[in-house]
């Protein structure tokens, strides 16, 4: 943990000493969204080194915000928020809501982390009764390097998995879109129907499924928060 202290008794200063370490709040976001094993947490912070993630998790355990549970049968380790950790939910989502409302949009979409975008979509999509089981959605992202351009969402047995390799899927719907446009739609900054109309988002597949695509695709948990007309400038 960062041992630098502000030297103040103020609770804000004491909280900032560990919450403001790089990546810490994003690790909390993943835990609050339900990720508990190391690999799933890592998929939510793909640009964070696994060594640093391990360090941050150890710090959170030592503070008492997370407990480490080992499943003896499988050897898998789960990281579970304590009551103190769960109490940070309002803090994390208040910060996300503030950023959605007040910060400038464009800088955040200039270099989209498509791995995180697809992971975020995976955990927020809706399993609708109208969809078959399994239901496969193939995403083709047009503005990223080839090995990052294809992703498959697999709706099966009341769960959704994200795959980066084509396992011979029988695809129900294909979505072709740029990472920048998909991010804007996902965050509620651009309109889904308008993107279909101007062909910046292309859907192909049976009409029964494409007509309800906006319902099963869903949106970010903060998409409902409207951007202020004059957002604050942010630095890259």
Buried (B, 14 or more C-beta within 10 A) or exposed (E): BEEEEEEEEEEEEEEEBBBEBEBBBBBBBBBBBEBBEBEBBBBBBEEBEEEBBEBBBEBBBEBEBBEEEEEEEEEEEBBEBBEEBEEBBEEBBEEBBEBBBBBBBEEBBEEBBBBBBBBBBBBBBEBEEEBEEEBBBBBEBBBBEEEBBBBBBBBEEEEBEBBEEEEEBEEBBBBBBBBBBBBBBBBBBBEBEEBBEEEBBEBEBEEEBBEBBBEBBBBBBBBEBEBEEEBEEEEE
